[in-house]
Amino acid sequence: MRAVPALLLVAAAPAPPPPAVEQALASAGPGTRIGLVVADADGRELVAIRADERFVPASNTKIFTTAAAFAALDTAAPDAAGGAGVRIDGQDVILTGHGDARLSSAPDCAADCLFDLARAVAKRTRVVQDVIGDDTAFPDERWPLGMSWNNMAGRYGTAASALTIDDNAVAVVVVPTRAGAAADLRGDGYYRLDDRVTTTVTGAPDLSIERLPGSDTLRVTGTIPAGGAPVTLMAGIDDPAHRAAWRLAALLRAAGVHVTGRIRVRHRALTGADDPQRRGAAVAIAPRPAPALAQLIPPPLAEDIRLTNKQSQNLHAELLLRRVAARAGSGSVADGRAAVQALLDRAGVPRWSYDFADGSGMSNYNRVTPRATVRFLSWTRAQPWGAAWRETLPVAAVDGTLARRFVGTPLAGRLFAKTGTLNAATAVSGFMVAASGRTLTFAAFANDMPADAGATAALDRALLAVAAAY
């Protein structure tokens, strides 16, 4: 293992935090547990509060996943390895996914478009039988361990698959009618719709969408005002490979191809061979067959990593973890975790200081300490990919999940960080330019907030106090 600079391993005991920092953190209220570590460019800790306590990091998990993608994958070239492909086997059409997160069937699609594959089939034949979605490039692990089941109904918790389409989400448009009557629900026919929305005289839309795991029915409830604009809700998908094949069949019909058979799927069951701890060594998956007709080449992965961090896109993060895993193993979550652990080993991060069950941060099983996070972030600055990776982080008061935070403050445009929000967990970690002009590395976590309380404002005030003091 490569030696890690001592400045990342040993830090002098920091002085007590400035009173303004303590006051800001205290504003989070009783019951909230907060950890905060701030270090300068030499690795000297300026603030260390609960530095070695383990916290649920929420989407700060993406820090480690996306960094692993930059370290392991070719992020600058067009993504030839990830693109979906289509081939004909007898009279069946097989759509195969290889981990691309950006395949689109939208009418206005301009790149990485499913209709290009449909056109390739239409040029070859006018009649096909079954349309098959094949996601066997990765094992069938659609949701991470420790993710709340209620998140599965929405797009933030949709299933992950090597064959992904339209972010694995389905749109339902709620259209108001006359006051007192049921609203009009409009979908594309993939799910059955249970309409429980009432049109009201006035008020703001108050809508929710529910789907039990495995169900093909979306229950939409709430109210929407008469005369108001339609509202679009997004529902998650249980079987993305099936949805992708269903969409391909629709595009084939639109291109004049007669589909005589069924929509089918091919999955690869998770086995012991997909877990590096059980098999003893990574085993590469068999090479995939070249598509007979066409294969898409998506834009460079760096663009997708930027979207993943800026928007905190959970599905894309999960697929990045599996893409990293497929580089040296089976494409399993376990192989992805092993790759992240290897990266943290190289950074000198102690193994006890973290546990990750997924790549996105949706799992409640994830844990990491503030000190471990700062140590890793500091280490990335010296890596050949570190500067490019840092540019994918949201910028305070400018873009992504930080666009509305720190507006009009000294940290506007001077703080670059990943945010995170989950059940009773808030996080923000990254880099900021302090009042002195020095670049500081920080990790701030809040856990265990009461159900009606938030800690985002407290963390932001503390970071502003740190920036002013140093």
N, C-alpha and C positions, 0 to 999 in steps of 0.2 A: 504493500500500500504506500502511495506517495506520501512523503512527510508533509505535515501541515504546519504552516508558520506558527510560531509560538504565540504571536499576538492574537490568534484566533482561539487559543486553548486556555490561556491564563490572562485574567484581567484583574487589575488592582481593585480593591474594595472601593466602591463609589461613595461619595459623600451623601448625606441625607438629601433627598430630592428637594428642590426649591418649594417653599410653602405654597406657591400658586399651583404647582403640580398636585400636591396633596389635597388642596382645596377642590381642585377640579375633579379628581377621582372620587372624593367624598360625596360629590353631588350626585353620583350614581344611586345613592340611597342604600338602606340596609338590605342585607342578604346577598348583595352583589360581590362576587370575588373577582378582583382585577389583578392582572400581572402586566408589568411594563418593564422593558429593558431598552435602554438607549446606549449606543456605543459610538465613539468617534472613529475616524478613518484608521487610527492606529490600533483599534480593538480595545481601547480603554473604555470601560463601562462608566457612563455618567449617571445613569439612573438604573437601579435594579430593585424592583418590587415584585416579590413572589417569583423570582427569576427561574427557579427550578421546580415550581409546581406545574403539573400537567393540566392543560386546558383543552376543551373542545374547540378546535380552530375554525370550524365552519369552512367557508370557501378559501380561507388562507391555506387550506390543503392544496389548492391549485398552484401555489408558489412552487411546491416540490414537484408536482406532476409536470408542469410546463417547463421547469428547468431541466428535468430529466429528458423531456422531449428535445430540447435544444442540445443537450449533451449527447444524445444517442442517435438522433435522426438527422437526415439531410433536410434542413428547414428552408434552404434558400432556393433550391431547384424546383421546377414543377413536380407535383406529387404523383409521379407515374406509378409508384408502388401502391397507392391507396385507392385509385380510381375504380369505380364499378365497371363491370363488363357484361356483355350479353353474348350468348351463343345459342345455336340450335342443336338439339339432340333428338334425332328422329323428327317428330312433329312438335316436340315441346320446346319452349323458349325458357332458357335458364338465365336469370339475372343474378350475378354474383357480386357480393360486396367484399371489399378488402380493407375496410376501416375508415374510408373517407367520410367525414362528417358533413360535407357540404352538398351532396347530391340533391338536386332540386327538380320538382315537377311543376313548378309555378309557371303560369302562362307567360310571364315576363322574364323568364330565366334567360340569362345572358352567358353563363359559363357553368360547366359541370351539370349539364342538363339531361334529364332522363329522356326527353323527347328525341335527342340525338341518337340514343340507343334504339328507341322505337322506330325511327326512320331507317336505321340500318337493317332491322328485321323486315320492315315493309318493302325494302328494295330487294330482299331475297325471296320472300314468299308472301302470299296473300291469305294463307290459311295456316293457323297453328292450333295445337291442341291445348295442353296445359301450360300455364305460365307459373314458373317456379322461382321463388326467392331463396337464394342460397347464401347463408351467413356463416358457413362452416370455417371461414378463415379464423374465427375466434370461437372458443367454447361458449356454450349457451349460458351466460351469466348476465342476465338482463338488469338486475338491480344489485347494488352493493349490500353486504351484510351491515345491519344496523341502521338502514334507512327506514324512516317512519312510513308505514303503509299508506297513510293518508296523502303523502306526497306523490304517490304513483298516479293519481288521477290527472294531475296537471303537467304542463310541459317541463316544469323544473325537475320533475321526478320521472320523466318518461323512460322507457326501457332503452338500454344500450344494445347495439348489435353491429356486427361487421357490415351489415347492409342497412344503411340509414337513408331516410328520405324526408326532406322538408323538416329537419330537426325532430323527426318522430313525433309530430304533433298534428292534430286535426282541428280545423277551425269550425266553430259554431257561431253563426251570426244571429243575434237576438234583435228582432225588429218590433218596435212598439206598434200597437194597433189602437183601438179606441179605449178610453178609460173604462176600467172594470172588466175588460175582456182579457183573455190569455194573449200573451205576446206570440209572435210568429218566429219559430226556430228554423234556421236554414243550415243544413250541413251538405256534405257531398255524397251521402248514402253509405259511408263506411260503417258508421255507428247508428243504432236506433236512438231516437231522441224522445225523452220523457219530459214533456213541456209542463213546468210548474211555475212559470213566470206570469205575473199579473201586470197589466198596464195600468198605471196610476195617473191621476190628474196632473200632479206636479211632483217635484222631488228629484233627487239625483239617482242614477241607476245603482241598484244594490243587487248584484248577481253573483251566483256561485255555480260551479259545475262539479258534479260528483260522478264517480264510476267505481264500483267495487272491483277488486282485482279479478281478472279473468272474464269480466262481464262485457257484453257488446252493447250495453245501454248507457247512455249519458243522461243523467238527471240534472236538469237545469232549473234552478229555483231563484226566487227573488222578485224584484219589482223593477220596472222601467217606465219613465214618464211618457205619456202620449205626446206626440209631436217632437220628441227628442231624436237624436241621431241613433242609428243602430249601433250595437256594441258587439265586438268580436271577442269570444272566449276561446282559449286554446286547451285542448284535452290531450293527455298523454296516450301512448299506444303500448299495448302489451306485447305485440309481436311485430316488430318493425319490418322483418323480412316479408311477412305476409302483406303488410301495408304497401311495401315497395312493389311487390309483384302485382297487387291489386291496382296500383296506379299505372304500372307498365301496361297491364291489360287494357285499361281505359285509353291510354295513349295509342296503343296498337289499333283499337277499334276506330279511334279518331283518324288514324292514318289509313283506314280502309282495310285493315287486316281482320279476318273473321276468326275469333277465338272460340273454339268449339268445346274446350275442356274446362278444367277447374283451376282455381288458384291454390298452389301448394307451396310448401316450404321444406327446406333442408337445414336442419340444425346439427351441431356437433355437441354431444353430451359432455359435460364436465367429468373428468376422470382423475384418478390419482396421478396420471402422467402429466396433468396440467398444474401440479403443485410441486415446486422445486424442493420443498422440505420432505415430501413423500417419495419423490422419485430419485433424489440424491444428486441429480444433475439435470441441467436443461436439455430438452430434446427438441430439436427444430421440427416444425411441422413440415409435411410434405409440400413440395413446390406446387403451386396452383397451376392448372392448365391454362394456356393462353386462350383468350376468348377468340372464337372462330370468326366473329363478325366485327366487333368494335369494343374498345375500352376507352373510357374517359381519362383524361389527364388533368386533374384539378390544379388550381393555382398552388404556389408554394405553401408548405405547412406553416411558415412564419406568419402568414396572413391569418391563418386559422388560430394560431396561438395568440396572436394579438386580439382577435375577437374573443377568444376564450377568457383571457384575463380582463380585458376592458369591460365586457358585458357579464362576466362571471357565468359563462355558459356551461352548465353542468354536463350535458350530454357530450359536448365536444371534449371536455376534460376527461371523461370516462373513456372515450375512444382514444385519446392521446395516450392514456395509461396502457391500453391494450396494444396500441401501435408500438410503444416502447417494448412491451412484453414480447411481441411477435418478432422483434429484431433478434432476440437470442433464445426465445423459448416458444411456448405454445400459443401466445396471445392471451393467456389467462390473467385474471386479476392477481393471482399469487405471483406469477412471473413479473408483473408490473410492480408489485410491492417489493420484490427482490431487487429490481433495477433501481428503484428509489432508495432502498437501503444501501445499495452499493455506492450510490452517489453521496449519500450522507456519510458513509464511512470515509470516503475520500475527503469530505469536508471536515472530518474530525468531530462529527456530532455523535455524542454517546448514544448507544442503542436504547438505553432505558428511558431516554428523554422524549421518545415519540412512539406512536403506533398509528398506522394508517390502514383503514379497511377499504378505501376507495381512492379514486383520483380527483373527485370533485369537491368533497367536503360535506356531502349530504348524509354521510353516516355519523350516527351518534357515538360510534366506537372510536373515532379518531381522537388522538391526544398528541399534544406537543407542548414543550415548555417555551416561554419567551426567550430564554437564553439560547436554547437550541436554534430557534428561528433566526435570531440575530447572528449567531455564529454562521449559519448557513448563508444568510443574505450577504454577510461580509465576505465570505469565501467566493460567492459568485462574481464579485467585482474583479477578481483576478483571473477569471476564466476567459478563454478566447471568445466564448459566446455570451459572456456576461452583459456587455453593453447592449447587444441586440435584444437579449431577454428583458432587460430593464425597460427598454422602450415599449414593451407590450403592457406595462402596468398602467392603470388609470392615473391621471394627473389631476391633482386637486383643483377644483373650480373650472376644469377644462373639459374633461371627457370621461366616458365610462361611468362606473359606479361612484366616482368621486366628483362628477360634474356639478352637483348641487351642494357639495361640502367645501368648507373653507372659503366660500365666496366672499370677497371683500376683506380678506385677512392677509397677514404677511406670508402665509403659506400657500396662497393662491398661485398656481403654476410652479410651486417650489417643493411640493410633496408628491412622491411617486410611490404608490402603494397598492397592495391587494386588499380588498375589503372582504368581509365575511359576515353572514347572518344566518342563524339557525335557531332551533328551539332553545331559548334561554342562553344564547351564545352570540357574541359580537366580537369582531376582530378587525384589526387594520395593521398591516406590517409592510415595511419597505424602507424608503430613503427620503430624507428631507434636507433642504438647505436652511440652516439656522440663521439667526440674525447676524452672527459673526461671519457668515459666508462659508462656514464649514459644512460638509456633508455628513449627516448623522444617519446611522442605521438603527431602526427601531422595530419592536414588536409589541403590540398592545392587545390584550385579550380581556374580555369580560364574560364571565359565566355565572349561572345561577341567579339571574335577575328574576324578581317576581313577575308573574304573568302580565301585569299591567304596567311594567316599568321597562325602560330602555336605557342603554348605556352609551349609545353612539355620541351623544352630545358631550358626555363626561370625558370620553376618550379624546374627542377632538379638542376640547378645552385644555386637557393635559398636554397634548402635543403642541398646541400653540404656546403654552407656558414653557415647555422644554425649548422650543425654537427661540423664544425671547431670551431665555436665561443663558443659552450656550451659543 
